[in-house]
Amino acid sequence: MKGPCRGLLALAVAGLASLSFVGCTTSTGSDGAGSESKGSSDFALPAKAQSRLDAAMQAPSWTPPKDSPKPAKNKFVISIPCSEAAVGCARPGDAFIKAAKTLGWRTQLIDPAGDPKKMQAALKQALQLDADGVYMAGGSVEAIGADLLRQMRAAGVQMFVHGGDNQPLGPKAWSGIMNNDYGQTAPVLADYVAKDSGGDAKVLLVNNSEFPEVNSGVKAFAKTLPEVCPSCKIEKQLDFSIADIQTTFPSRVKAMLQANPDINYIYAPYDFASTQMSTAIGQAGLTGKVKIVGADGNPQNLQALKDGTQAASYARPWELIGWAVADQMNRVFNGEPTVNDARGFQTEDYPMQLLDKSNLPKDVTAPWNAGTDYQAAYKKLWGIG
């Protein structure tokens, strides 16, 4: 970003909304070169959207639960991520395994590699292994089937998932639903795209609709963008399966960009997809011309923000979330209620932050966890160490 805009944005991050980057005439190109925007210098977000954007870029804080029961004894838990190859699935699932071991539980990881049939097979294997609890980092009733979920619960298995508003909760459904609703972060990404483009965003909207929480984000972005930027436009939409993300997906993105040269932004459903999109943009010779916004803040994407090959990412602390899942599961094992967040999810509130090149942490090689010492906090809660 050139000239005074960088300084103004830094002040916005510090919470001085009145000195935010309204009116900047340049924008950070995805190659970090500060490419000129075709948007108008007169473009300004509605006040509510500007305030929402400013708040999202400020450094967040985190307060752990006040108390928690002692570790339940003799438990066997299984992590079933949507795909271990997908960083946003692997990070919380792997962290859950580490937290469960800290609690003294036996653990196992079963990787369905993004295949719904393998996901169902993994759950049936969990039944055969007599698991006490299962955490599905990226699952849904649609993917596994309501009958199988009811079968798991009837067998006494505590089932936790991270998902969106439409996932059922109860004795015949999920034991706990960890809040991972991209519908919360997508409106802010729409604000960012509108402002960064100067009101001239032509967007490729990418979905992975097999995951309800991801689909929720796509819908929220599509709704918010025209509200905050009437001159912006969603040019095309593309849906894909996570099983294809490292095979046919990049070539599909490349073909879409080549066929639609007006596209200058891509909304990524999550950041593992952003990484594949960066490859497609480079192959199409469009680095610096097409910008990506996404969510999760994986280390690869933090580096991409630093390098300028991604414009923005709404980071969430996946490792902290994995430990929070273990804490919630331990509460259920002890016959205690879960801790709910403000929206009613069985989620202990966790920090998030919208990052771009202006407010990155110093170390972009480490997973983003908002500077929290979450492991020490949970160990203290559990009376360990």
N, C-alpha and C positions, 0 to 999 in steps of 0.2 A: 504494500500500500504506500502511495507517495504522499509527500508533503504533510500538511497539518492533519490529515484524516487519521493517521496512525495515532497521533497524540490525543486527538479527540476521542477515538475509540477507547484508548487506555483509560481516559477519564470516565467514560461510560461504564467500563468494567469496574471501576472503583466506586460506582454507585452514583455518580454525578450525572443524572439523567439529563439535566438541562444542558450539558455539554456533550451530548452523545453525537454519533457521527452522522446526524441528519445534514444533508446538503453536500456531502463529499462527492466530488465529481469523478473520483477514480475508485477502482475496486481491486481487491487482491486477485490477480489471475491465478489459475490453478497451477501455473508454473512458477508462482512467486514473483513474477516480473512486474506486477502492478499494471496489468493491461487496462487500457482505457475502457470505461463502460459506455455503452450506447445509450444508457438511461439518462434521464433528465436530472440536472443539478437541483431542480426545484422539487423533486420527488421527496415526500416525507410520509412516513408511516403514520397511521392514526395514533393518537396519544396512548391509547390502551395497549396497542401492539408494541409501540416503542418502549413503554414501561416494562412490558413482559420480556422483551428482548434484553433490555439492560439488566433486569434482575437475573435472567438466566445465565448471563456471562459473569456474574459476580462469584467469587469463591464461596462455596457452600460450607456449612458446618454439619456435624453429626453428633447426636447424643444417643448412646446405646440404651437399651431397656434398663429400668431401675433394678430389676431382680430377675432371677431365673432359677428353676429347680436344679438340683444336683443331677449329674448324668444318670440316665436310666441304665440298668445293668443288663448284660447278656443280649444285646440287640444286634441284628444283622440287617444292614441297609444296602440298597443298590442304587447306583446312579445310572440313569439312562438318558444321555443327552440326545438332542435331535440328531446331531452328527458330531463326532469328536473332531472331524476336520474343520467344522465351523467354529471359529474362535469364540463367538458369542454364546455358543452352547457348551463348549469345552471348559471355558473359564469358570463359570459357576458350578458346573458338574464336578470338575476336578477339585475346586475349593471345598465343595460339600464333602467329598471323600476325605480330604485332609482334616476338616473339622470333625467328621464322624470318628476318625481314628483318634483324634485328640480326646473325644468323649469316651473312648475305650470300646467302640463298637467294631464289629467285623464289617468289612466293606467289599463291594465288588462293583466294577464298572462294566456295563454291556453297551456296546456301540452299535446302534441300528443303521448308521451311515445314511441317515436321511430317508430311509425306505419305510413307509408306513407298515408294510407287512413284517419287516424285521423288527419294527417297534412293537408290534403285537406279539411277535415271537419272543422278544425280550421280556415282556411282561409275563407271558406264560412260563418262561424260564424262571422268573422271580417267584412265581407261585410254586413251582416244583422245588425250588431251593428253600422254600419256607421263609422268605424274607419278612422282616417285621415292618420295613418301610421302604418306599421307593420315591426317589426324586427324579422327575422328568424335566430336565432343563431344555425346554422347548417342546412341549407336547400339547395335545388337545383331545377333547372327546371325539372330535371329527376324525382325528388321525387314528385313534386306538379303538373307538367304538364304545358306546354307552354300556353295552352288555358286558364287555370285558372289564370295564371300570367297576361296574357293580359286582362282578365276580371277584375282583381283587379285594374290594372292601368287605364282601361277605366272608372272605377267608381271613379277615383281620389285618390286612395289609394297610398301613397308613400311606396314603398317596398324596404327594405334594407336586405341584406344577407351577411354573411361572407362566402367566397368561393375562388375558384381558377380561373385560367386564362380563362377557357372555359365557364364561366357564361356570358350570354348576358346582355348588358346595353343599356337602351334607353327608349323612351316613351311607348313602348309596352313590355318592359322587366323590369329588376331591375332598381330602381331609384339610387341605390348605391350598390357597391360590396366592402365590407370590406375585406382587404387582410388577408386571413387565409390559405395561400397556404403552405402546409407541404412540397411541393417541394423545398422550400427555406431552410428548416431546415434539411431535410433528408440527403443531401450530407455531412453535417458536422457530422451527426450521423454515417455515413459510415466511415468517417475519424477516428472518435473516436473508433469504433469497430475494425477497422484495426489495429490501434496503440495499443489499450488496449490488444488485443489478441496476439500481436507480430507477426501478419501475419498468425494466425492460427484460424480465426473465421469460425465456421460452423453455419450458421444462419437459423433460422426459420423466414421467412418473413410473417408477419401477415397484412392482409388488411381488410378494411371495405369499400368496393368499391362502396357502395351506395352513398358515399359522394365524389364528384369529387376532392375536394382539398386533401382528404386523399389518394385517388387513385394516385394523382399526386406525393405525397410523397413516396409511395411504389415504383413507377416507377423510381423516382430519386435515391432512395437508391439502387435499383437493378442495375441501370446503373453505379453509382459511385463506389460501393464496388469493382468490379473487376478492375476498372481503377486505384484505389489507392492501391489495394492489390490483385495481381493476384493469390496468394496462398490461399486467402480466398474463401469461397464457400457458396452459398445459397443452403442449403440442401433441404428444403421443403417450400411450401407456403400454407397459410391457409386464407380463407376469411370467414367473419361472418357478421351477421346483428346486428345493435345496439339493436334491440328488444330482442335479445338472449344473450346479453352480461352478464347478471347476472343469466342466467339459463344454457343453454347447452354449452356456450363458454368455461368456465374453464375446463370442462371435456374433450372437444375436444383438448384443448391445452395439457392437461395432457396425453391423449392418443397419441398425436403426439410426445411428448417428449419420452414417453416410447417405442414407435415404432422406434425412431431414436436417439439412445444413443449418436451419435457423435455431436448432436446439443449442442453448448455451448453459443450461444447468441440468443436473440429474438429481432427483430425490432417490436416495438409496434406502431400501427398507430396513437395513442394518449394515454395520460397517464391514462385515466379512464380504458382503456383496460390493461394498465400495472399493475394496482392494481389487476385485475382479474387474470392476468398471474402469479403474485407473489403467489397467492393462489394455482394455479395449480402446480407451481414448488415445493412448499412446500408439497403438497399432493403426488407428484411423488417422494419425497425424494431427490430432486435435488438442494436444497438450497445450494448456494456456488459453484455450478457446472455450472449452466445456468444463464447468466446475461441478464438483460433487458435494452434496451435503448428506450426512447420514447420522447414525446414532450408535453408541456403545463405547467408543473411545478405546479400542484395542491398541496395544503398543504399535502395531503396524500402521494404524491410522493416525496415531499421534505423530509418528515419523513423517507420514504423508502430509499432515498439516504443516509441519516444520519445513518440509521440502517444497510445499506449494502444490502437490499433486492432489490434494483434497482441500476444499474450502472451509468446511466446518463439520464438527461432530458433537453430538449431544452425549457426553460421556456419562456412563454409570459404573458403579464399583462392583463388577461382577464377582470378585473374590469375596468381598464383604457380604454380598447377597447369598453366596453359597454357604457362608458361616451362619447367616441369619436363618436359612432353611434348616440347618442342623439344629439350631436353637429352637425353632418352632416345632420341629419334629420331636425334640426332646420334651417339650412341654406337653405334647399330645401323649407321648409314651408315659408321662407321669400323671396323666389324667387332668392336666391343667389346661385352661383356655389359651388360645394363641393370642399374640399381640397384634392388633390391627392398626393399619395406617389410617390417615384421614379419610380415605375413600372406602374403607371397609375391607381392604385386602388383608390377608393374613401375612402382612409384611411389616417388619420393623422398619420404620422410616429410614431411608437411605439417601445420601446426597447425590445430586447430579449437577452437571455444569456444561453449558454450551461453550465449546472451545473452538477457537480458530488460531491463526498464526500469532495473534496479538496477546493471548493470555495462556499460552501453553505452560505446563510445568517444566522445570529445568531438565528433568530426566524424562525423555520421551521413550526410553527403552523399557521402562517399568509399567506394569498395569496401572491405570488411573484408579486411585482409591481415595481421592480427596484429602490426601495427607493424613488419613486416619490410622491409628494403631488398633485396628479392629480385632486382630487376633488376641492381643493382650486384654482388650476389653471383654471379649467373650470368655477367655480363660478365667478372668477374675469373676465373672458372673457365675461360671460353673464351679468355682472353687478348685481350679486346677493350676498347679505351678505357683 
